[in-house]
Amino acid sequence: MPQETNQPPVPPLLPPLFTAPPLRTEPDPLDVVTTWLAGAHPKPKSVLRYWEEGCDQLLPLGARFAAVRIPGRIMHTAVRSSDTAAVAAVARDTLRGPVIAGTYARERTYWALVPWRAHVYWPDYLTDTPYLGPGSYLNVPPPTCTVPPIYWVTRPRYRYDLCTREQVFNLIIRGRQQEGGTR
């Protein structure tokens, strides 16, 4: 017998609410992707030098790409695991783009790189998962860094490889619904 509830049904993680563009199958060489990422900074050669030394670099958001900050609790709830491999699989297969992990406000946090558009609607109620653009900076590790403290969960496979905002939104909504509703 069906049970009544005031909670909306939680959709499965796949298929997504919105469709994603087809995946490219051939990755670009790492140096091409690295140069593309560094091009987000006004002085890309200095970024490349820092990355060669293994140092993180602050990149401005809102020109080449933007980012959506996702608290670890939301990501882990949506993925149903805090296991690094499980998060990486969802980032690769569901978000289908680059995701950086690190710490923000003493909490595990993820940043999904997304396309920047000046007039994008991002719901006001998603205050804990902001869409970050001009005026914001993101600490970006070298593209080869896949270990904490700041590292790539999934790195870009080619130039312009970004998560779609719709896929990121879908993951956030799923995580929030599983947490017990919107905030």
MARKETOR-69240 format. One line per field, with one value per residue: residue number from 0; residue in one letter; x, y, z of N, C-alpha, C in turn. Coordinates in steps of 0.2 Angstrom, whole numbers. Last residue first. Layout:
# residues N
num NUM, ... .
residuo a, ... .
n.c1 X, ... .
n.c2 Y, ... .
n.c3 Z, ... .
ca.c1 X, ... .
ca.c2 Y, ... .
ca.c3 Z, ... .
c.c1 X, ... .
c.c2 Y, ... .
c.c3 Z, ... .
# end
This chain:
# residues 183
num 182, 181, 180, 179, 178, 177, 176, 175, 174, 173, 172, 171, 170, 169, 168, 167, 166, 165, 164, 163, 162, 161, 160, 159, 158, 157, 156, 155, 154, 153, 152, 151, 150, 149, 148, 147, 146, 145, 144, 143, 142, 141, 140, 139, 138, 137, 136, 135, 134, 133, 132, 131, 130, 129, 128, 127, 126, 125, 124, 123, 122, 121, 120, 119, 118, 117, 116, 115, 114, 113, 112, 111, 110, 109, 108, 107, 106, 105, 104, 103, 102, 101, 100, 99, 98, 97, 96, 95, 94, 93, 92, 91, 90, 89, 88, 87, 86, 85, 84, 83, 82, 81, 80, 79, 78, 77, 76, 75, 74, 73, 72, 71, 70, 69, 68, 67, 66, 65, 64, 63, 62, 61, 60, 59, 58, 57, 56, 55, 54, 53, 52, 51, 50, 49, 48, 47, 46, 45, 44, 43, 42, 41, 40, 39, 38, 37, 36, 35, 34, 33, 32, 31, 30, 29, 28, 27, 26, 25, 24, 23, 22, 21, 20, 19, 18, 17, 16, 15, 14, 13, 12, 11, 10, 9, 8, 7, 6, 5, 4, 3, 2, 1, 0 .
residuo r, t, g, g, e, q, q, r, g, r, i, i, l, n, f, v, q, e, r, t, c, l, d, y, r, y, r, p, r, t, v, w, y, i, p, p, v, t, c, t, p, p, p, v, n, l, y, s, g, p, g, l, y, p, t, d, t, l, y, d, p, w, y, v, h, a, r, w, p, v, l, a, w, y, t, r, e, r, a, y, t, g, a, i, v, p, g, r, l, t, d, r, a, v, a, a, v, a, a, t, d, s, s, r, v, a, t, h, m, i, r, g, p, i, r, v, a, a, f, r, a, g, l, p, l, l, q, d, c, g, e, e, w, y, r, l, v, s, k, p, k, p, h, a, g, a, l, w, t, t, v, v, d, l, p, d, p, e, t, r, l, p, p, a, t, f, l, p, p, l, l, p, p, v, p, p, q, n, t, e, q, p, m .
n.c1 85, 75, 77, 85, 96, 90, 89, 102, 106, 98, 102, 116, 113, 107, 117, 126, 119, 117, 130, 141, 159, 170, 183, 191, 202, 200, 198, 201, 200, 192, 198, 213, 216, 223, 231, 226, 230, 233, 240, 241, 237, 240, 224, 218, 207, 198, 189, 177, 175, 164, 157, 150, 135, 135, 127, 120, 110, 99, 89, 90, 97, 103, 103, 115, 122, 135, 142, 155, 153, 162, 169, 164, 172, 169, 175, 176, 178, 183, 180, 185, 197, 194, 194, 186, 182, 177, 163, 152, 143, 143, 156, 165, 158, 156, 169, 173, 166, 171, 185, 183, 168, 157, 141, 130, 130, 123, 131, 142, 138, 134, 145, 154, 147, 152, 152, 155, 163, 168, 180, 185, 179, 175, 189, 206, 216, 230, 238, 249, 265, 274, 281, 272, 264, 272, 273, 259, 257, 266, 259, 247, 241, 227, 221, 216, 227, 228, 219, 227, 239, 233, 229, 242, 248, 240, 231, 213, 205, 191, 178, 166, 149, 135, 128, 114, 98, 91, 90, 98, 93, 103, 98, 80, 72, 62, 46, 44, 35, 24, 17, 9, 12, 3, 4 .
n.c2 121, 107, 90, 80, 75, 72, 85, 88, 79, 84, 97, 94, 87, 97, 107, 100, 99, 112, 117, 104, 106, 107, 109, 118, 106, 90, 85, 92, 80, 76, 80, 88, 96, 101, 91, 76, 72, 75, 86, 91, 104, 111, 119, 134, 144, 156, 171, 183, 193, 183, 169, 155, 150, 142, 134, 140, 146, 142, 151, 158, 148, 157, 161, 171, 182, 178, 163, 151, 133, 126, 115, 113, 110, 104, 102, 99, 113, 125, 134, 122, 112, 102, 97, 101, 94, 94, 83, 75, 72, 58, 53, 61, 62, 49, 45, 53, 47, 35, 37, 43, 41, 45, 42, 46, 57, 66, 66, 71, 84, 89, 89, 97, 110, 117, 130, 131, 143, 148, 152, 163, 173, 169, 170, 169, 158, 155, 139, 128, 121, 114, 120, 121, 131, 142, 143, 145, 157, 165, 164, 171, 183, 183, 166, 157, 150, 139, 131, 130, 124, 111, 106, 105, 96, 84, 83, 80, 64, 59, 59, 70, 66, 76, 87, 80, 84, 85, 77, 61, 44, 45, 46, 47, 59, 58, 66, 78, 75, 71, 55, 40, 24, 11, -6 .
n.c3 10, 6, 12, 16, 9, -3, -8, -9, -19, -30, -31, -36, -48, -55, -56, -64, -76, -79, -81, -86, -84, -98, -109, -116, -120, -111, -99, -82, -69, -55, -43, -41, -25, -10, -2, -11, -28, -41, -52, -65, -65, -49, -42, -40, -31, -39, -36, -41, -51, -61, -52, -45, -38, -22, -11, -2, -8, -17, -18, -30, -44, -57, -74, -81, -89, -93, -90, -90, -88, -73, -62, -46, -31, -15, 2, 19, 29, 33, 23, 12, 4, -11, -28, -44, -59, -76, -82, -79, -69, -72, -74, -66, -54, -51, -49, -38, -28, -28, -24, -11, -2, 3, -4, -11, -19, -11, 0, -5, -9, 4, 11, 4, -6, -21, -31, -48, -58, -75, -88, -93, -84, -72, -60, -59, -49, -39, -39, -31, -37, -44, -53, -63, -58, -59, -73, -77, -71, -79, -91, -90, -83, -81, -83, -91, -96, -89, -97, -109, -104, -100, -113, -119, -110, -112, -128, -127, -129, -138, -137, -129, -126, -130, -116, -106, -101, -85, -74, -79, -75, -61, -48, -47, -37, -24, -22, -9, 6, 13, 10, 12, 4, -4, 0 .
ca.c1 86, 79, 73, 79, 97, 91, 83, 98, 109, 97, 95, 114, 117, 104, 111, 128, 121, 111, 127, 136, 153, 167, 179, 183, 201, 202, 201, 199, 203, 192, 194, 208, 217, 219, 225, 225, 231, 227, 239, 243, 233, 243, 231, 218, 214, 198, 195, 179, 176, 168, 160, 155, 138, 135, 131, 126, 115, 105, 88, 92, 92, 105, 99, 113, 115, 134, 138, 153, 154, 156, 170, 163, 171, 171, 171, 177, 174, 185, 177, 182, 193, 199, 192, 192, 180, 182, 168, 155, 144, 137, 150, 166, 161, 150, 165, 177, 165, 164, 183, 186, 174, 162, 147, 129, 134, 120, 124, 143, 141, 129, 140, 155, 149, 147, 155, 149, 163, 165, 175, 186, 181, 171, 183, 200, 214, 223, 238, 243, 261, 269, 284, 278, 262, 270, 279, 263, 254, 267, 266, 247, 248, 230, 224, 211, 224, 232, 218, 220, 239, 236, 224, 236, 251, 240, 237, 219, 207, 199, 181, 172, 156, 139, 130, 121, 102, 93, 84, 98, 95, 103, 104, 87, 73, 69, 50, 43, 42, 24, 22, 8, 12, 7, 0 .
ca.c2 125, 113, 96, 81, 78, 67, 81, 92, 79, 77, 96, 98, 84, 91, 108, 102, 93, 108, 119, 108, 103, 110, 103, 119, 113, 94, 81, 93, 85, 74, 74, 87, 92, 103, 95, 82, 71, 71, 85, 84, 99, 110, 115, 129, 141, 149, 168, 177, 195, 189, 172, 160, 151, 148, 131, 136, 150, 138, 147, 161, 150, 152, 161, 165, 182, 184, 167, 157, 139, 127, 121, 110, 116, 103, 106, 96, 108, 119, 135, 129, 114, 105, 96, 101, 95, 95, 88, 75, 79, 62, 50, 59, 68, 53, 41, 54, 54, 35, 34, 47, 38, 50, 40, 41, 51, 64, 63, 65, 80, 89, 85, 90, 108, 112, 128, 131, 137, 149, 148, 157, 174, 173, 166, 173, 160, 158, 146, 130, 125, 110, 119, 117, 124, 140, 142, 139, 152, 164, 161, 163, 181, 188, 171, 161, 156, 145, 133, 132, 130, 115, 108, 109, 103, 87, 82, 84, 70, 60, 53, 69, 66, 70, 86, 83, 80, 88, 81, 68, 49, 44, 51, 43, 56, 59, 60, 76, 76, 78, 59, 47, 28, 17, 0 .
ca.c3 16, 4, 10, 20, 16, 1, -6, -4, -13, -27, -29, -30, -42, -54, -53, -57, -72, -78, -75, -88, -82, -92, -106, -115, -120, -117, -104, -89, -73, -62, -43, -46, -30, -15, 1, -6, -21, -40, -45, -63, -68, -56, -42, -44, -30, -37, -38, -38, -44, -60, -58, -44, -44, -26, -17, 1, -6, -17, -12, -24, -39, -52, -68, -79, -87, -89, -94, -88, -92, -78, -67, -52, -36, -22, -3, 12, 27, 37, 29, 12, 10, -6, -21, -39, -52, -71, -82, -86, -71, -71, -78, -73, -57, -52, -54, -45, -30, -29, -31, -17, -5, 3, -2, -6, -22, -18, 1, -2, -14, -2, 14, 4, 1, -18, -25, -43, -54, -68, -85, -97, -91, -75, -63, -59, -56, -40, -42, -33, -33, -40, -47, -65, -59, -52, -69, -79, -69, -72, -91, -90, -84, -86, -79, -87, -100, -87, -90, -109, -107, -95, -107, -122, -111, -106, -124, -129, -125, -139, -135, -134, -123, -130, -123, -107, -105, -91, -76, -76, -79, -68, -50, -48, -44, -26, -24, -16, 3, 11, 12, 10, 10, -5, 0 .
c.c1 84, 80, 78, 76, 91, 93, 84, 92, 105, 100, 95, 107, 115, 107, 107, 122, 123, 113, 121, 132, 147, 161, 177, 179, 193, 200, 203, 202, 200, 195, 194, 204, 211, 221, 220, 231, 229, 227, 232, 242, 235, 238, 233, 225, 214, 205, 195, 185, 178, 169, 164, 158, 143, 138, 131, 130, 121, 111, 95, 93, 94, 101, 102, 109, 112, 127, 135, 148, 151, 157, 165, 164, 170, 169, 174, 173, 176, 181, 177, 178, 191, 195, 197, 189, 186, 179, 173, 160, 148, 138, 144, 160, 162, 152, 159, 172, 168, 163, 176, 184, 176, 168, 152, 135, 132, 124, 121, 136, 140, 131, 134, 149, 149, 150, 150, 153, 157, 166, 173, 181, 181, 173, 179, 195, 207, 221, 231, 243, 254, 265, 280, 282, 267, 268, 277, 269, 257, 264, 268, 254, 249, 238, 227, 214, 219, 230, 221, 218, 232, 237, 227, 231, 246, 243, 237, 225, 213, 201, 189, 175, 161, 146, 134, 123, 109, 98, 85, 91, 94, 97, 105, 92, 80, 70, 57, 47, 41, 31, 22, 14, 12, 7, 4 .
c.c2 132, 117, 101, 87, 79, 69, 75, 88, 83, 76, 89, 96, 87, 87, 102, 103, 94, 102, 115, 111, 107, 106, 106, 114, 113, 101, 84, 88, 86, 80, 71, 80, 91, 99, 98, 85, 77, 69, 81, 82, 92, 104, 114, 125, 134, 147, 161, 174, 189, 191, 177, 162, 156, 147, 137, 133, 146, 142, 142, 156, 153, 153, 155, 165, 175, 184, 172, 160, 145, 133, 120, 116, 112, 109, 104, 99, 105, 113, 128, 129, 121, 107, 100, 100, 95, 97, 89, 81, 80, 69, 54, 57, 67, 59, 46, 50, 56, 42, 35, 44, 42, 47, 46, 38, 45, 58, 61, 62, 73, 84, 84, 86, 100, 109, 123, 127, 137, 143, 151, 152, 168, 175, 171, 169, 164, 160, 149, 137, 127, 114, 115, 115, 119, 132, 139, 137, 145, 158, 160, 160, 174, 187, 177, 167, 160, 151, 139, 135, 134, 123, 112, 111, 107, 95, 87, 82, 73, 65, 54, 63, 66, 71, 79, 82, 84, 84, 84, 71, 56, 42, 51, 48, 52, 55, 62, 70, 74, 80, 66, 50, 36, 21, 6 .
c.c3 15, 11, 8, 18, 20, 8, -2, -3, -7, -20, -27, -27, -36, -48, -51, -53, -65, -74, -74, -81, -85, -91, -99, -112, -120, -116, -110, -94, -80, -65, -50, -44, -35, -22, -5, -4, -17, -32, -44, -56, -67, -59, -49, -44, -34, -37, -35, -40, -39, -53, -57, -51, -44, -33, -23, -5, -3, -14, -12, -18, -33, -46, -63, -73, -86, -86, -90, -93, -89, -82, -72, -57, -43, -26, -10, 7, 20, 35, 34, 19, 10, 0, -17, -32, -48, -64, -76, -87, -77, -73, -77, -77, -64, -56, -56, -50, -37, -32, -33, -24, -11, 1, -1, -4, -18, -21, -6, -2, -11, -7, 8, 6, 0, -11, -22, -37, -49, -64, -78, -94, -95, -82, -67, -63, -55, -47, -42, -35, -36, -36, -42, -58, -60, -53, -62, -75, -70, -69, -83, -89, -84, -87, -84, -84, -97, -91, -88, -102, -107, -98, -102, -117, -114, -106, -117, -125, -129, -135, -135, -132, -129, -128, -124, -114, -106, -95, -83, -78, -76, -70, -58, -50, -43, -32, -26, -17, -4, 7, 10, 13, 8, 2, 0 .
# end
